[in-house]
Amino acid sequence: MTDIAADTRTPGKLSTLDRLLPLWIGIAMVVGLLLGRAFPGLNDTLDKVKIDTVSLPIAIGLLLMMYPVLAKVKYTRIGHVVADRRSLVLSLVLNWLIGPAVMFALAWLLLPDLPEYRTGLIIVGLARCIAMVLIWNDLACGNRELAAVLVALNSMFQIVAFSILGWFYLQILPGWLGLDSNGIDVTVGEIAKSVLIFLGIPLLAGFLTRTFGERAKGTEWYEQRFIPRIGPVALYGLLFTIVILFALQGERITNQPLDVARIALPLLVYFAIMWFGTFALGLRLGLPYDRNASIAFTAAGNNFELAIAVAIGVFGVSSGQALAGVVGPLIEVPVLVALVYVSLAAQRKYYPAAVR
């Protein structure tokens, strides 16, 4: 796996943090579950202080995750990325046409008797990833500049399209198909505020850090000295977020294991379809590895903080929709970590010239 801490992007030279990342994630999950079980009131305590509609500890973890990765982006290369219209159009189609449709189909096929969980999963499918995808992309040696552009595009489309797609997939399309319908009421302003906080703040911080860091100390100092120092913060933020997520829902997860398993099944199928389907399509189109990996991870990931916030705001914190939203990242994290390994293996097999 690539070494984020040292930013060598060379699979053979690994830091302990990177090499044992699945172990650290497993430990973080267990710690979170134990905390949730040991302190039943922890959920209410942690949820009292919020940034926007997201618990403050989770918000802090998300910002810590995103800042170091966005500080590594070479913003002067963005123009070259934007010129690649094929990659941008492909990502938008996968994220805003294919992804929501796949989740809608899986939710109805696999949860026909559980309308609350089904609705929650559809909401997860509508919330396209703007946060953790940067971590998975970096671990898989994807194109950082392309990932930053795709995340920004997803954010803009999210502001405009989320409510419209929610109305379509939860009310209009089920009505056309003769199925039960259940709408959501979330304003463009609420979505824009979430995007501004969880993407705008770390993106601005990353851009300003690189701009003034290179201006003051030079590119060599920035790349060789500064980046290695802040690199591990992204993974520490990831592990902290995982602990908090599992702690917030630990009691509920352990008390309703069968429900969690029912929710997990369509999620697992969804991640597999979106990642493998996208990566295979990229191979057919002749995309270079770094761009193919970025598009695949962006297509497979979801904006869980927005999905959870919407589910809780519309249906309540104890609703089945909220539980489905919370289970989303709990399944997504280990699955996409596994897909990082799959991606690097695919690089060695299908792109041997790209492996240094």
N, C-alpha and C positions, 0 to 999 in steps of 0.2 A: 504494500500500500504506500501511497505517496507520503512524504514526510512534510506535514504542514508546518510543524514547529520550525524546522530548518529551511523550509521552502525549497528544497532541492528538486522536488518533483521527480525524483529518481527512485523507482520501486525498490532498489536493492539496499538503500541506506535509510534505515528506519529509526526514528526515535522510539523510546519505550512507550510513549503515549500513543503513537500511531499504531505500532505493531500489536499492541494488546487492546486496541479500541473496543472490539466486541466484548472482551472481558470486563472492561471498565463500564460499558453500557449495561451489561448484565448485572453487575454489582449495583449500579445506580438504580436500576429497576427494583431490585430486591430491597435496597435501603429505603426507597420511596414507599414500597408496599408495607414494609415493617413500620415505618413512621406513621403511615395512614392507619394501620391497625392499632398501634400502640397509643396513638393520640387521636381518638375519634373526633374531637373538636377542632383538630388542626385545619380541616377544610374551611370552617367558618373563620378561623383566625387569619389564615393566609389570604382569604378572599375579601377581607374587610377593606384593605387598601388596594386601589386599582389605578392603572394607567389606562384611560379610556374605559373599556369594559373588560380588560384583561387583568388578572391578579398581578400585583406589583412584582412579586418574585419571578413569575413567568416572564413578565415584560423585561425585567432586568436580564434574565437569562437569554432572551431573544436578542436584545441589543448587544450583549457581550458576544454572542455567536456571530452576528453579522458584521460588526465593525472591523475586526481584523481582516476578514475576507475581502471586504470592500476597500480597505486600505491597500490591499495588494493589487487591485485592478490598475492596469496601465490605461488611464483615461485618454491619453493621446492616441490610443489605438481604436477608440470607439468608432471613429469615422470609417475605418476599414470594415468593422463588423456591420455597421448600418448599411454599407454598400452591398452586403450579401443578402439580397432580397429573398432568395430562395429559402435560406435558413429561417428568416424572420416569419415569412408566410407559413412555412411548414409548422413552426412552433405555434403560431396563433391558431391555425386550423386544428392541431392536435389538442391544444389547451381549451379552446372555447367552443369547438364543434364536437370533436370526438370524445374527449374526456367526460364531459357532463352526460353525454348520451350513453356511454358505456356504464357509468355509475348508475344511471337511472335504470337501465336494463337489468343490471346485476341486482340492484336493490329489490326490484319487483320479482325477479326470478327466484331469488334465494330467501327473501323475507316477505312473502305474500301475506303471511298471517300476523306480521308484526308492524303495524303502520307507523308507530312512533319511531322505531329504529330505522325503518325504511326512509322516512322523511329526513331523519338526521343524516343518513348516509348520502342522500341526494344533495343535501346542503353542503356536505364535505366535498362532493364532486364538483360543485359549482365554485368553490373557493380555491382558485388556482394558486400555486405556491409562490411566495415572495420572500421566504426566510430560509428555512433549513436547506433548500435546494442549493444554496451557495456552498454549504458545508459538503454536501454529497458531491457536487461538481468539482470542488477543489480536491477532495480525497481521490476522486477518479481521474485526476489529471485532465479535466475538461477545460474548455476555453473560458477563462475568467471574464474577459471582456464581453464575449457573447452572452454568458450567463447574466452579467449585470444588465445588459440591454434587454434580454428576455424577461428578467424580473421587472424591470421598469415598464415594459410593454404590458405585462400581466397586470401590474398595478393600475395602469391607466384604464385598461379594459375592465378590470374589476370594479372600478368606480362607476363606470357606465353600464356594464352588462350584468352585474350580479343580481340586482333586483329584477331586471327584465327576465333573465333566465330562470330565476326562482319562481316568478309568476308563470312562466311557460311550462317548466317541468313539474311544478307542484299543483297547478290548477288547469291550465289549458290542455296539455298533452294527455294527462290522465282522463280528462273529460272526453277528448276525442276517442280514446281507446276504451271508454266505458269503465274506467277504474276509479277508485276513490281519489278525491282531490283534497289538498290541504295547503293553503297558501302561507306565505311569510310576509311580514311587513317590516322592511328595513329601508331606511332612506339612503339616498346617494351621499348625503353629508356624513352619516355615520360610517359608511364604508371609507369615504375619503379621509376621515379623521384617523381611522385605523391604519390605512396605508401610509399616511403622512408620518405617524409615530413610528411604525415598525419597519418602514423602508426609508422614509425621508430623513430621519435623524441619523441612522448609521451611514446612509449613502453620502450625506453632506459631510459627516465627520470623516469618512474615508477619503473623500475627494480633497477636502481641505488639508488633511494630514499629508497626503502624497504631494499636493501642490506646494505647501510651505516647507515640508520636510526636504524635498528635492531642491527647492530654491535655497534653503539655508545651508544644507550639508552636502548636497549632490546626490545623484542617482545611485552611485556605488555605495555610499554610506547607507542610503535608504534601503536598498535591496539586500545588502550584506550584513548590516548591523541592526537596523530598526525592525525590519520585518520579522527576522528570527526571534526577536524579543517579544513581540506581540502575538506571534502565530499561535502559541498554545492557548491563548485566551479564548479563541473560538471553540475549541473542544472542551475547555473547562466550562464555558457557558452552556454548551450542549449537555454535558453531564449534569450540571446544576438544574437545567430545565427539566431533564428526565426525572430527576429525584423529586422535584416539586410536582410535576404532573402525576406521577404515581402516588405521591403522598396525598394529593388532593382527592384522588379517587380510589385510594387503596382499599378502604373498607367496602366500598360499593363493588369494586372489581372482584374481591375475594368472596363477597356474599352472593354475587350473581355470575358465577363462572360460566354457566351454560349460555346466558344471554350474551356475555362477552364473546364466547366462541361463535355464536350465531352472527354477531356483528362482524367478527374478524374474518369469516369466510369470504363474503363478497369483497372485502378490502384486499385480501390476499390475491384473489383472482384479478381484481382491478389493477393492482400494482404490476402484476405479471403481464397482463395484456398490454398495458400502456408502455411499460419499459421495453419488453422484448419486441413488441410490435413496432415501436418507434425506432429502436436500434436496428432492427432488420430492414425497415424502410430506408433508414439512413445509409445502410450498406448498399442497398439496391440503387440509391441515388448517387452513390460515390462520394458521400460526405467524408471529409477527413475525420480521424478519430476524435480529436478534441471537440469539434463541433457536434458530432454525432452524440457523444456522451452528454454534452450540455443540453441538447434538445431532448434526449431520452429522460434525463433526470428531471428536467423542467416539466415534461409531460406527465411524469408519474407522481410528482409531489403535489401536495395540497397545502393551502393556507389554513392550518388548523386553528390558529388564534382567532381568525375571522369566523370560521365555522362554529367554534365553541361559543364565541360571543353572541352570534346571531341565534343559535339554538337556545342559549340561556335567556337572552333578552326576549325572545318571542314565546317560548314554551315553558320557561322556568328552569331553575337550577336542578330540580329533582326529576325532570322529565326524561322520557326515553330518548327524545331527540338530543338532549344534552349529553346523555351517556354515550350515544353513538358518536357524537362529536369528539368526546374525550378519548374513546377507544381508537379513533382514527390515528392520532400521532403515536399512541402506544404500540400499534401494529406497524405504522409507517417507519418508525425509527429502526427497529431491528431488520425489517425487510430491506430497506434501502441501504443499510450498512452492508447487508449480504450482497445487494446488487452492485455495490462499489467493487467488491471482489470479483463478481461476474464481469463487470465492465473491464477491469484490468486484465482479466483472463482473455476476454474477447479482443482486447488491444494486442495482446501477445499473439493471438491466433490469426486475426484478420488484418492487423496493421503492424506487422513485425518491423517495418522500417521506422515506425514512430516510437518504438521502444528504445530508449537510450541506455 
